[in-house]
Amino acid sequence: MANQQHLELLQQGSNMWNTWRKQHPEVKSDFRGADLNGADLNGADLWGADLNGADLSGVNLWGANLSRTDLIGADLSGADLSSAHLVDTDLSGANLSGANLSRTHLRGATLIDATLSRVTLIDATLSDAILSDATLSRATLIDAILSRADLSRADLSGAHLSKATINAADLSGANLSRATLIDADLSGATLSRANLSEAILSRANLNGAMLIGTILIRATLTSCSIHGISVWNIQLDEAKQENLVITEKDESTITVDNLEVAQFIYLLLNNSKIRDVIDTIAKKAVLILGRFTPERKAVLDALREALRTNGYLPILFDFEKPSSRNFTETVKTLAHLSRFIIADLTDPASIPQELYAIVPTLAVPIQPLVEVSQKEYSMFDDLKRTYHWILPTYRYTDLSTLLTSLPTHLIAPAEQKADELSKR
């Protein structure tokens, strides 16, 4: 039962309560089971109070201090807790459905089995919070900080987590179906057995994340960073996978279009023993060499999309960025994996001595292309005269012409040469 004196003081408003609280800091406030429905407790100092089972539905707690309070089983549905402090607060089993917790500080809070459906947590801080088995369906967590939070088995279906920081969080067994995670930081997160069916993860950071038994059916995985990701036994049926970046920021950018293939390719680049199995793999990869300069980006992107449409797995290698890895070795490994190579020679600096180094050692069809207004760099003539797997350079006037001619003037000759080389 609540302390009647405490309850009467609090019902007189935050100013009266805060004054009394300062005068009696040693007293533990007791509001167990109290009915405070609809009260205005704006800025109230309720630090360490016992509000176990209290009815705080619809209460105005804007900017209130509720840190280290006991709110187990409390009803906070529809309450305004924006900018409030609930650091290390126990909200296990509490009902916060429809509450406003924007910019609220919930670091280290315990919300086990709590109900937070349709709650607003924009820009809220929940780092190190425990939300296992909590219900956050259709919650809004844009820009929220959930670093190292325990969200195991939590229901986040339909939740909006765009730009949220969820690094190193435990999401094992969580339900994230239809969740929006655009630009979210999930680096180092555990997503084992999580359900992300129909989730949108465009540009999400999945570096170092663990996905074991994860469900990604019809999920959108475009332009995600996936360096160091651990993938095993995942479900990707009808998932949209494009432009997955497998390298670190300071390395030459390498992108692929399949999560499982991405992990394999990265292993190939970093483990010499695994490279030995390349010859046994059916080759669908096409290596595109060039630079991602603003002038060439549109051409390379369009070329990549056209190759996808024709059933290939395009791999783009960006020569522009510096790389800590042996540059030539990286290109050679990717070339060995590929069915054929398309080399963009429009910018003479795009494919310098690296191409000159790999051509003599790898008999892989190379289809050069260049705009009609440009000339090939001089060293390339020597290569063409010496190595027959370099096909005649295709010259195009514009992007539309290039894409229209792709099947007949680039893919067909490259496939013919690949078949010829395989019979030797």
KOLTI-862877 format. One record per residue (C-alpha): residue number from 1; z, y, x. Coordinates in nm, 2 decimals. Example, Ala and Ser with C-alpha at 12.3 -4.5 7.8 and 13.67 -1.06 7.14 Angstrom:
ATOM|num|w|v|u
ATOM|1|0.78|-0.45|1.23
ATOM|2|0.71|-0.11|1.37
! end
This chain:
ATOM|num|w|v|u
ATOM|1|0.00|0.00|0.00
ATOM|2|-0.08|0.35|0.12
ATOM|3|0.20|0.59|0.22
ATOM|4|0.24|0.82|-0.08
ATOM|5|0.34|1.12|0.14
ATOM|6|0.03|1.08|0.36
ATOM|7|-0.19|1.04|0.06
ATOM|8|-0.06|1.35|-0.11
ATOM|9|-0.11|1.56|0.21
ATOM|10|-0.46|1.43|0.26
ATOM|11|-0.56|1.51|-0.10
ATOM|12|-0.47|1.87|-0.03
ATOM|13|-0.77|1.89|0.20
ATOM|14|-0.86|1.85|0.57
ATOM|15|-0.69|2.18|0.68
ATOM|16|-0.35|2.08|0.54
ATOM|17|-0.38|1.73|0.67
ATOM|18|-0.49|1.83|1.02
ATOM|19|-0.20|2.08|1.05
ATOM|20|0.06|1.81|0.95
ATOM|21|-0.11|1.56|1.19
ATOM|22|-0.07|1.79|1.48
ATOM|23|0.29|1.83|1.40
ATOM|24|0.35|1.45|1.37
ATOM|25|0.12|1.29|1.63
ATOM|26|0.35|0.99|1.67
ATOM|27|0.32|0.89|1.30
ATOM|28|0.06|0.62|1.22
ATOM|29|-0.13|0.73|0.91
ATOM|30|-0.12|0.47|0.63
ATOM|31|-0.40|0.48|0.36
ATOM|32|-0.43|0.11|0.30
ATOM|33|-0.61|0.05|-0.03
ATOM|34|-0.61|0.42|-0.12
ATOM|35|-0.85|0.55|-0.37
ATOM|36|-1.02|0.86|-0.21
ATOM|37|-1.34|0.83|-0.40
ATOM|38|-1.55|1.15|-0.38
ATOM|39|-1.29|1.34|-0.17
ATOM|40|-1.38|1.63|0.07
ATOM|41|-1.25|1.53|0.41
ATOM|42|-1.49|1.74|0.61
ATOM|43|-1.36|1.75|0.97
ATOM|44|-1.04|1.55|0.89
ATOM|45|-0.85|1.40|1.19
ATOM|46|-0.79|1.04|1.09
ATOM|47|-0.77|0.90|1.44
ATOM|48|-0.59|0.56|1.44
ATOM|49|-0.53|0.57|1.07
ATOM|50|-0.50|0.25|0.86
ATOM|51|-0.77|0.26|0.59
ATOM|52|-0.79|-0.11|0.54
ATOM|53|-0.95|-0.17|0.20
ATOM|54|-0.96|0.20|0.11
ATOM|55|-1.21|0.34|-0.14
ATOM|56|-1.40|0.61|0.04
ATOM|57|-1.72|0.59|-0.15
ATOM|58|-1.91|0.92|-0.18
ATOM|59|-1.65|1.09|0.05
ATOM|60|-1.75|1.39|0.26
ATOM|61|-1.64|1.29|0.61
ATOM|62|-1.88|1.51|0.80
ATOM|63|-1.75|1.56|1.16
ATOM|64|-1.43|1.37|1.09
ATOM|65|-1.25|1.19|1.36
ATOM|66|-1.21|0.82|1.26
ATOM|67|-1.20|0.67|1.60
ATOM|68|-0.98|0.36|1.64
ATOM|69|-0.92|0.35|1.27
ATOM|70|-0.88|0.04|1.07
ATOM|71|-1.16|0.04|0.80
ATOM|72|-1.18|-0.33|0.75
ATOM|73|-1.32|-0.40|0.40
ATOM|74|-1.33|-0.03|0.32
ATOM|75|-1.58|0.10|0.07
ATOM|76|-1.78|0.38|0.23
ATOM|77|-2.09|0.35|0.02
ATOM|78|-2.28|0.68|-0.02
ATOM|79|-2.03|0.86|0.21
ATOM|80|-2.14|1.14|0.44
ATOM|81|-2.03|1.04|0.79
ATOM|82|-2.28|1.25|0.98
ATOM|83|-2.16|1.37|1.32
ATOM|84|-1.83|1.18|1.26
ATOM|85|-1.65|1.00|1.54
ATOM|86|-1.59|0.63|1.48
ATOM|87|-1.55|0.52|1.85
ATOM|88|-1.39|0.17|1.87
ATOM|89|-1.33|0.17|1.50
ATOM|90|-1.31|-0.16|1.31
ATOM|91|-1.54|-0.16|1.01
ATOM|92|-1.57|-0.54|0.97
ATOM|93|-1.67|-0.63|0.62
ATOM|94|-1.69|-0.27|0.52
ATOM|95|-1.95|-0.14|0.27
ATOM|96|-2.15|0.15|0.40
ATOM|97|-2.46|0.10|0.19
ATOM|98|-2.65|0.43|0.14
ATOM|99|-2.42|0.62|0.37
ATOM|100|-2.53|0.90|0.60
ATOM|101|-2.43|0.83|0.96
ATOM|102|-2.68|1.06|1.13
ATOM|103|-2.56|1.16|1.48
ATOM|104|-2.25|0.96|1.42
ATOM|105|-2.06|0.82|1.73
ATOM|106|-2.00|0.45|1.68
ATOM|107|-1.97|0.34|2.04
ATOM|108|-1.78|0.01|2.07
ATOM|109|-1.73|0.00|1.69
ATOM|110|-1.69|-0.34|1.52
ATOM|111|-1.91|-0.39|1.22
ATOM|112|-1.91|-0.77|1.18
ATOM|113|-2.04|-0.87|0.84
ATOM|114|-2.06|-0.51|0.74
ATOM|115|-2.31|-0.39|0.47
ATOM|116|-2.53|-0.10|0.60
ATOM|117|-2.83|-0.15|0.38
ATOM|118|-3.04|0.17|0.33
ATOM|119|-2.80|0.35|0.56
ATOM|120|-2.92|0.66|0.76
ATOM|121|-2.83|0.62|1.13
ATOM|122|-3.08|0.87|1.28
ATOM|123|-2.98|0.97|1.64
ATOM|124|-2.66|0.77|1.60
ATOM|125|-2.48|0.62|1.90
ATOM|126|-2.39|0.25|1.86
ATOM|127|-2.39|0.14|2.22
ATOM|128|-2.17|-0.17|2.28
ATOM|129|-2.11|-0.19|1.90
ATOM|130|-2.06|-0.53|1.74
ATOM|131|-2.29|-0.58|1.44
ATOM|132|-2.32|-0.95|1.43
ATOM|133|-2.40|-1.08|1.08
ATOM|134|-2.42|-0.72|0.95
ATOM|135|-2.67|-0.62|0.68
ATOM|136|-2.89|-0.33|0.79
ATOM|137|-3.19|-0.40|0.56
ATOM|138|-3.41|-0.09|0.51
ATOM|139|-3.18|0.11|0.73
ATOM|140|-3.31|0.42|0.92
ATOM|141|-3.22|0.41|1.29
ATOM|142|-3.48|0.64|1.44
ATOM|143|-3.37|0.76|1.79
ATOM|144|-3.05|0.56|1.75
ATOM|145|-2.88|0.42|2.07
ATOM|146|-2.80|0.05|2.04
ATOM|147|-2.77|-0.03|2.41
ATOM|148|-2.59|-0.36|2.47
ATOM|149|-2.50|-0.38|2.10
ATOM|150|-2.44|-0.73|1.95
ATOM|151|-2.69|-0.76|1.66
ATOM|152|-2.69|-1.14|1.66
ATOM|153|-2.79|-1.28|1.32
ATOM|154|-2.80|-0.92|1.17
ATOM|155|-3.03|-0.85|0.88
ATOM|156|-3.26|-0.56|0.99
ATOM|157|-3.55|-0.65|0.76
ATOM|158|-3.76|-0.35|0.68
ATOM|159|-3.54|-0.13|0.91
ATOM|160|-3.70|0.18|1.08
ATOM|161|-3.61|0.17|1.45
ATOM|162|-3.89|0.38|1.60
ATOM|163|-3.79|0.53|1.93
ATOM|164|-3.45|0.35|1.91
ATOM|165|-3.29|0.25|2.24
ATOM|166|-3.20|-0.12|2.20
ATOM|167|-3.20|-0.22|2.57
ATOM|168|-2.99|-0.52|2.68
ATOM|169|-2.89|-0.57|2.31
ATOM|170|-2.83|-0.92|2.16
ATOM|171|-3.07|-0.97|1.87
ATOM|172|-3.07|-1.35|1.88
ATOM|173|-3.12|-1.49|1.53
ATOM|174|-3.16|-1.15|1.39
ATOM|175|-3.40|-1.08|1.09
ATOM|176|-3.64|-0.80|1.19
ATOM|177|-3.91|-0.89|0.95
ATOM|178|-4.13|-0.59|0.85
ATOM|179|-3.91|-0.37|1.08
ATOM|180|-4.08|-0.07|1.25
ATOM|181|-4.01|-0.06|1.62
ATOM|182|-4.27|0.19|1.74
ATOM|183|-4.19|0.33|2.08
ATOM|184|-3.86|0.14|2.07
ATOM|185|-3.69|0.04|2.40
ATOM|186|-3.61|-0.33|2.39
ATOM|187|-3.60|-0.38|2.76
ATOM|188|-3.37|-0.67|2.86
ATOM|189|-3.30|-0.75|2.50
ATOM|190|-3.24|-1.10|2.38
ATOM|191|-3.47|-1.18|2.08
ATOM|192|-3.44|-1.56|2.09
ATOM|193|-3.49|-1.72|1.74
ATOM|194|-3.52|-1.37|1.60
ATOM|195|-3.76|-1.32|1.31
ATOM|196|-4.01|-1.03|1.37
ATOM|197|-4.28|-1.14|1.13
ATOM|198|-4.49|-0.84|1.02
ATOM|199|-4.28|-0.62|1.25
ATOM|200|-4.46|-0.32|1.41
ATOM|201|-4.39|-0.30|1.78
ATOM|202|-4.66|-0.06|1.90
ATOM|203|-4.59|0.09|2.24
ATOM|204|-4.25|-0.09|2.24
ATOM|205|-4.08|-0.15|2.58
ATOM|206|-4.02|-0.53|2.61
ATOM|207|-3.98|-0.54|2.98
ATOM|208|-3.75|-0.82|3.08
ATOM|209|-3.69|-0.92|2.71
ATOM|210|-3.62|-1.28|2.62
ATOM|211|-3.82|-1.43|2.34
ATOM|212|-3.74|-1.80|2.29
ATOM|213|-3.84|-1.95|1.96
ATOM|214|-3.91|-1.60|1.83
ATOM|215|-4.12|-1.56|1.52
ATOM|216|-4.39|-1.30|1.55
ATOM|217|-4.62|-1.40|1.27
ATOM|218|-4.85|-1.11|1.17
ATOM|219|-4.66|-0.88|1.40
ATOM|220|-4.83|-0.58|1.56
ATOM|221|-4.80|-0.59|1.94
ATOM|222|-5.02|-0.32|2.07
ATOM|223|-4.98|-0.12|2.40
ATOM|224|-4.64|-0.28|2.47
ATOM|225|-4.49|-0.30|2.81
ATOM|226|-4.40|-0.66|2.88
ATOM|227|-4.33|-0.68|3.26
ATOM|228|-4.09|-0.97|3.33
ATOM|229|-4.08|-1.09|2.97
ATOM|230|-3.96|-1.45|2.91
ATOM|231|-4.17|-1.62|2.64
ATOM|232|-4.12|-1.98|2.52
ATOM|233|-4.22|-2.16|2.20
ATOM|234|-4.29|-1.84|2.00
ATOM|235|-4.50|-1.81|1.68
ATOM|236|-4.78|-1.56|1.70
ATOM|237|-5.00|-1.67|1.41
ATOM|238|-5.22|-1.37|1.29
ATOM|239|-5.03|-1.14|1.52
ATOM|240|-5.22|-0.83|1.65
ATOM|241|-5.20|-0.84|2.03
ATOM|242|-5.38|-0.57|2.24
ATOM|243|-5.34|-0.38|2.56
ATOM|244|-5.02|-0.56|2.67
ATOM|245|-4.91|-0.41|3.01
ATOM|246|-4.78|-0.68|3.24
ATOM|247|-4.72|-0.46|3.54
ATOM|248|-4.45|-0.22|3.64
ATOM|249|-4.50|0.16|3.62
ATOM|250|-4.56|0.20|3.99
ATOM|251|-4.81|-0.08|4.00
ATOM|252|-5.18|-0.08|3.92
ATOM|253|-5.21|-0.12|3.54
ATOM|254|-5.31|-0.47|3.42
ATOM|255|-5.34|-0.53|3.05
ATOM|256|-5.41|-0.84|2.85
ATOM|257|-5.43|-0.93|2.48
ATOM|258|-5.20|-1.22|2.45
ATOM|259|-4.83|-1.24|2.50
ATOM|260|-4.82|-1.60|2.63
ATOM|261|-5.13|-1.54|2.85
ATOM|262|-4.97|-1.23|2.98
ATOM|263|-4.67|-1.42|3.12
ATOM|264|-4.90|-1.68|3.27
ATOM|265|-5.12|-1.42|3.44
ATOM|266|-4.82|-1.24|3.59
ATOM|267|-4.70|-1.57|3.73
ATOM|268|-5.05|-1.63|3.88
ATOM|269|-5.03|-1.29|4.06
ATOM|270|-4.69|-1.36|4.20
ATOM|271|-4.68|-1.73|4.27
ATOM|272|-4.93|-1.88|4.50
ATOM|273|-4.86|-2.24|4.39
ATOM|274|-4.94|-2.16|4.03
ATOM|275|-5.28|-2.02|4.13
ATOM|276|-5.39|-2.37|4.23
ATOM|277|-5.42|-2.47|3.86
ATOM|278|-5.67|-2.19|3.78
ATOM|279|-5.97|-2.42|3.82
ATOM|280|-5.85|-2.65|3.54
ATOM|281|-5.82|-2.36|3.28
ATOM|282|-6.10|-2.29|3.04
ATOM|283|-6.21|-1.94|3.13
ATOM|284|-6.23|-1.68|2.86
ATOM|285|-6.11|-1.39|3.07
ATOM|286|-6.34|-1.11|3.17
ATOM|287|-6.23|-0.88|3.44
ATOM|288|-6.32|-0.51|3.40
ATOM|289|-6.30|-0.31|3.72
ATOM|290|-6.28|0.06|3.71
ATOM|291|-6.05|0.36|3.70
ATOM|292|-5.88|0.51|3.39
ATOM|293|-5.99|0.86|3.46
ATOM|294|-6.03|1.07|3.14
ATOM|295|-6.40|1.06|3.17
ATOM|296|-6.42|0.68|3.19
ATOM|297|-6.14|0.59|2.95
ATOM|298|-6.35|0.60|2.64
ATOM|299|-6.62|0.38|2.79
ATOM|300|-6.37|0.12|2.92
ATOM|301|-6.18|0.10|2.60
ATOM|302|-6.49|0.06|2.39
ATOM|303|-6.62|-0.21|2.63
ATOM|304|-6.29|-0.39|2.61
ATOM|305|-6.30|-0.38|2.23
ATOM|306|-6.66|-0.51|2.22
ATOM|307|-6.56|-0.80|2.45
ATOM|308|-6.28|-0.89|2.22
ATOM|309|-6.52|-0.90|1.93
ATOM|310|-6.73|-1.14|2.12
ATOM|311|-6.44|-1.38|2.17
ATOM|312|-6.34|-1.29|2.53
ATOM|313|-6.00|-1.19|2.68
ATOM|314|-6.06|-0.87|2.86
ATOM|315|-5.84|-0.78|3.16
ATOM|316|-5.85|-0.42|3.28
ATOM|317|-5.76|-0.34|3.64
ATOM|318|-5.69|0.02|3.72
ATOM|319|-5.77|0.12|4.08
ATOM|320|-5.62|0.47|4.03
ATOM|321|-5.25|0.38|4.07
ATOM|322|-5.09|0.29|4.40
ATOM|323|-4.96|-0.07|4.42
ATOM|324|-4.69|-0.24|4.62
ATOM|325|-4.87|-0.57|4.58
ATOM|326|-5.15|-0.66|4.82
ATOM|327|-5.44|-0.49|4.65
ATOM|328|-5.72|-0.72|4.75
ATOM|329|-5.52|-1.03|4.67
ATOM|330|-5.45|-0.91|4.32
ATOM|331|-5.82|-0.85|4.25
ATOM|332|-5.92|-1.18|4.40
ATOM|333|-5.67|-1.37|4.18
ATOM|334|-5.79|-1.19|3.86
ATOM|335|-6.15|-1.25|3.96
ATOM|336|-6.09|-1.62|4.02
ATOM|337|-5.94|-1.65|3.67
ATOM|338|-6.23|-1.48|3.51
ATOM|339|-6.55|-1.61|3.35
ATOM|340|-6.73|-1.31|3.49
ATOM|341|-6.67|-0.95|3.61
ATOM|342|-6.80|-0.63|3.47
ATOM|343|-6.79|-0.35|3.74
ATOM|344|-6.82|0.01|3.63
ATOM|345|-7.00|0.19|3.92
ATOM|346|-7.05|0.52|3.74
ATOM|347|-6.77|0.68|3.96
ATOM|348|-6.86|0.59|4.32
ATOM|349|-6.49|0.58|4.41
ATOM|350|-6.40|0.33|4.13
ATOM|351|-6.48|0.01|4.31
ATOM|352|-6.47|0.07|4.68
ATOM|353|-6.40|-0.18|4.96
ATOM|354|-6.19|-0.41|4.73
ATOM|355|-6.51|-0.53|4.56
ATOM|356|-6.68|-0.57|4.90
ATOM|357|-6.39|-0.79|5.01
ATOM|358|-6.39|-1.03|4.71
ATOM|359|-6.76|-1.09|4.66
ATOM|360|-6.82|-1.30|4.98
ATOM|361|-6.53|-1.53|4.90
ATOM|362|-6.56|-1.58|4.52
ATOM|363|-6.88|-1.70|4.35
ATOM|364|-6.80|-1.53|4.02
ATOM|365|-7.08|-1.35|3.83
ATOM|366|-7.06|-0.98|3.86
ATOM|367|-7.24|-0.76|3.61
ATOM|368|-7.25|-0.40|3.74
ATOM|369|-7.32|-0.11|3.51
ATOM|370|-7.38|0.26|3.57
ATOM|371|-7.49|0.57|3.38
ATOM|372|-7.86|0.65|3.44
ATOM|373|-7.76|0.99|3.59
ATOM|374|-7.55|0.82|3.86
ATOM|375|-7.63|0.63|4.18
ATOM|376|-7.46|0.32|4.31
ATOM|377|-7.25|0.36|4.62
ATOM|378|-7.45|0.27|4.93
ATOM|379|-7.24|-0.04|5.04
ATOM|380|-7.33|-0.21|4.71
ATOM|381|-7.70|-0.26|4.80
ATOM|382|-7.59|-0.48|5.10
ATOM|383|-7.38|-0.70|4.86
ATOM|384|-7.66|-0.74|4.61
ATOM|385|-7.91|-0.85|4.88
ATOM|386|-7.67|-1.11|5.02
ATOM|387|-7.49|-1.26|4.71
ATOM|388|-7.70|-1.39|4.42
ATOM|389|-7.40|-1.39|4.18
ATOM|390|-7.43|-1.01|4.16
ATOM|391|-7.66|-0.95|3.87
ATOM|392|-7.90|-0.66|3.84
ATOM|393|-7.73|-0.33|3.76
ATOM|394|-7.75|-0.24|3.40
ATOM|395|-7.82|0.13|3.35
ATOM|396|-7.73|0.29|3.02
ATOM|397|-7.78|0.64|2.87
ATOM|398|-7.48|0.66|2.65
ATOM|399|-7.19|0.46|2.51
ATOM|400|-7.37|0.36|2.19
ATOM|401|-7.66|0.21|2.40
ATOM|402|-7.41|0.02|2.62
ATOM|403|-7.23|-0.14|2.32
ATOM|404|-7.55|-0.23|2.15
ATOM|405|-7.69|-0.39|2.46
ATOM|406|-7.37|-0.57|2.56
ATOM|407|-7.45|-0.92|2.41
ATOM|408|-7.81|-0.94|2.55
ATOM|409|-7.80|-0.73|2.87
ATOM|410|-7.45|-0.80|3.00
ATOM|411|-7.29|-1.10|2.84
ATOM|412|-7.60|-1.33|2.83
ATOM|413|-7.70|-1.28|3.20
ATOM|414|-7.34|-1.32|3.31
ATOM|415|-7.29|-1.64|3.11
ATOM|416|-7.62|-1.78|3.24
ATOM|417|-7.51|-1.71|3.60
ATOM|418|-7.17|-1.87|3.53
ATOM|419|-7.33|-2.19|3.40
ATOM|420|-7.56|-2.19|3.70
ATOM|421|-7.27|-2.15|3.95
ATOM|422|-7.07|-2.42|3.77
ATOM|423|-7.34|-2.68|3.84
ATOM|424|-7.35|-2.62|4.21
! end
